[in-house]
């Protein structure tokens, strides 16, 4: 049964070419560094990002946390915007794995003001932790892209203070497509970079961490400590090679479809699209449940009721969505979402919203 799946660009299934590559991939033991397919993937990734070396890891969260562990000492402080993925969606792993604390820097959709960052760098004092790392994100998980000049300013602050910068570049190729530049132009403003092969690029598993040869050598040992040492990993690295060769060049299509989806959503009654977060393949929006916002408890209750209704109704129509976070919905386009799918989603959502209004008119006093 085929579904239109808008929950994330992580839901993409591998292409037939990827499945064939998995079946025929040359393999070895990656711990001995003799899996030729993994080696090829790592060399390609390092070259694409303009870095000396790269390392294949199981997931994006793994890659981010591995980078934090490798850059820092226990008890260090990491400066990071409070709405970055590492803070919101990585389960507090930085405290558990690296033993560091996160200190938030004010940011707007991932954009940090250099003076705000600089003011939070700790002095060498008996009572304060060492500032061990700065973390940034591009593309930001809110759907916006951080301009290169801002990344350059942040990196300059780090260099001046002798503090490394790690880039959560899970969707760096989306950012590159939106900015109209090679990914290495973004990666140049970070000492280490993580990107995902399984977000938008269709690979079924895996991410990459890239940096200097010295950093990657240390990260390789830490990968072992974290339980991520791989053996005959060529079977899962092979789709990553195809992802870099074929899939990153078509991401602009996903961006175009996201904008078309946003345009259609904005025409629906009660829907408000966050147009300032529409740089890549994600659409964020709210839906007014038809209750006076001044009655906060009732407004939330109605919003929750609407979310449950829409999730079920759309699933019945073979469309998968996530419920909202804090009343905000996110739809993500990807390789397996077509123009016809966008049209169907809009038609079905409009119909479902009308059904909800009709069925709940008396209860909601509409």
Secondary structure, DSSP 4 states (H G I P E B T S, - for coil): ---EE-S-TT-PPPPHHHHHHHHH-----GGGT--HHHHHHHHHHHHHHT-SEEEEES-HHHHHHHHHHHH--TT-EEEEETTSHHHHSSTTHIIIII--EEEEE-EETTEEPHHHHHTTSPPS-TTS--EEEEEEESS-TTS----HHHHHHHHHHHHHHT--EEEE-TTHHHHHHHHTS-HHHHHTT-SEEEEESSSSS--SS-EEEEE-HHHHHHHHHHHHHTT---SSTHHHHHHHHHIIIIIGGGHHHHHHHHHHHHHHHTTSTTEEE-GGG-SSSEEEEEE--SS-TTSHHHHHHHHHHHHHHHHHHHHHTTEE-PPPBTTBEEEE--TT--HHHHHHHHHHHHHHHHHHHHHHHHHHT-
